[in-house]
Amino acid sequence: MTPATLLAAGLAAEKKSAEVTDWAARVGWLVGLALFVALVYWLMREGWKWRGTLQGDLPELPSAPDDPGPARLSMSGRYHGSTTAGQWLDRIVAHGLGTRSRVELTLTDAGLDVVRPGATDFFVPAAQLREARLDKGIAGKVLTEGGLLVVTWAHGERLIDSGFRSDHAAEHNEWVDAINSMIDNSMIDNNSTEGAER
């Protein structure tokens, strides 16, 4: 025997067959992983429901009046959620305010009508509007600087920030100007009425 054949015979003797896959262990791991994912999902859902329970003091959302008047502005886009004003991570989930959806916004002299297909519609009376601004994020949604229209409004004892993004982001500036001028005019009217009563 030559050294090459001895080497080949030695290598052949050292080779072993591949180990057989332990299917029971693999199935056990997959079932365990699926149960873990289901548990995490259930805990998230329970946390969402608990947050809604904690916000149970929030009154029912107003609905649009029968005749809100002619539209000053209208916009279609996305509703990204509502938070406690000034706290962009404190999401409000009560009454469906935490549900993201498509949105049709209409601004009239009566207020802001928020129509959400597949979610709860609501109306913000003009007297409840506090501010409109451009921002970059709200509770789980971060966009480019100025990519989000945020409207601050009063509801019950709370100030709420609601975030919207138009299908045409160039409209945001017009909305900010229109809502803020509406608020300024309302404040001027209120001050002049109070002055006349004195």
N, C-alpha and C positions, 0 to 999 in steps of 0.2 A: 504494500500500500504506500502510496505516495503521501507526502505531507498534506497536499491539497485535499485528497480524499479523506484523510483522517480529520482534517479541519471541518470539512463539509458534514461528515458523519457526526462529529461532536456538536455542531450547530443544530443539526436535525434532531438530535437527542434532547437538546435544551428547549426546543420549541414546545409550547403547550397549546392546547386548544383554547379558544376564547371562552371567557366565563359566560355562563348562561344568565340572562337578565332575570332579576328577581321581580316579577310582575306584581306580586302581592305588595311588596314594599313601595313600588312606584304608585300603585293605585292608592295605597294608604296615604302617601304624601300628597297626592292630588286631592283626595277627599279632605284631608286636613287643611290644605291651602284654601279650598273652596269654602269650608266652614269658617276659616279665619276672615276671608273677604266678606262673607255674609254677616259675620258678627260686627265687623267695622262699619258696614253699611247700615246695619240695624242701629248701632250706637249713634251714628251721624243723624239718622232719621229721628231717633228719640231726642237728641239734642236740639234739633230743629223744632220739634213739637214742644219741648220744654221752654225754649226761647219764646215761642208763641204764647205759652201759658203765662210766662213772666210779664209779657206785654199785654195781658188781658185787660188792663185799665184803659187801653186806647179805645176811644169811641168808634162806633161804626163809621165807615167812610161815607161822605156825602155823595149823592148822585146828582147828575146834571139837571138843571131846571128844564121845564118843558119848552121854554122859549129863551135860550141863552143870548139871543141877539146875533147880529152878523159876525162872521169870523174876521178877526183882525189878522191872524196868521194861522196856518195849518202846516203840519209836518208829519211825515211817516218815518219810522225808524225803529229803534230798540229801546225798551225800558230795562235798565240794568239793576234796579232795586232802590230801596230807600234805607236811610240810616238816621240815627239821631244827629241833629245838626251839629256840625263841627267835629264829629267823631266818625270819620269815614269808614271805620271798621265795625262799628256797632250797628249791624244790620237789623232792620225791623221786619219781622215776618208775620206779625198779626194782620189779619184781614187780607191776606194774600199780597201784602206789600213786598214780600221777599221773593216773589216769583218773577223771574225774568221772562220777558215776552216781547213780541212785536207790539208796536204802539202807534196809535193815531192821535196826535196832539192837536187841539184846537184852542186858540186863545180868543176869547170874546170879552166884551166889557163886563160880563158877569163873572168871568174867571177862566180857569184852565180846565178843559175837559180832557181826561185821559181815558181813551178807549183801548182796551187790551184784549184782542181775540184770544180766547182760551184762558183768560185770567179775569180777575175782578176789576171792573171799570171803576173809576172814581172821579170826583170833581173837586177842584180847589177853588172856593169862592175868592173873588178878587180881594176882599177884605182880609183874607187869610194869607195872601202872598206876602213874603217878606223880602226876598232877594232872588236874583238870577245871576249866575256867574259861569265862567268856563273853568273847568278843572280837568285833572288828568286821571282821577280814579274815584271809585266808590265800591266798598265792600266786595272784594273779589274780582273787580274789573279795573285794570289799569290800562290806559291808553296814552297816546302822545299828549304833550302839553296842550291844553285847550281842546282836547278831543271829546269832551263830555259836557253837556249842558246840565248844570245842577240848579234845581229850583228849590229854594227854601220856603217852607210854608208852615203855618201853625195849625195844629190839630189837637183839640183838647188842651191839655197842659203842656204839650210837647212842641218843639220845633223840629221839623223833619226836612232832611235833604233828599230829594229824589233825582236820580240820574237818568238822563236820556241821551241817546246818540241818534242824530238824524241820518237818513240815507245819504244826504248831501250835507256834509259837515260845514260847508260855507254858510249855511243858514243859521248856525248857532249864534253868531254875533247879532244878527237881526232880532232873534228871540231874546237875548239878554237885554238889548236896548229897549225893546217893546215892553217886556215885563217890568223892568226897573222904572221906565217912564210912567207906566200904569201905577206902580206903587208910589212914586213921587207925587203924581197928580192926586192920588187918593189921600196922601198925607196932607197935601196943601188944602184939599177940600175939607178934611176933618179939622184942621187948624182954623180955617176961616169960619167954619160952622161953630166951633167952640168960642171963637172971638166974638161972633155975632150974638151968641147967647149971653155973654157977659154984659 
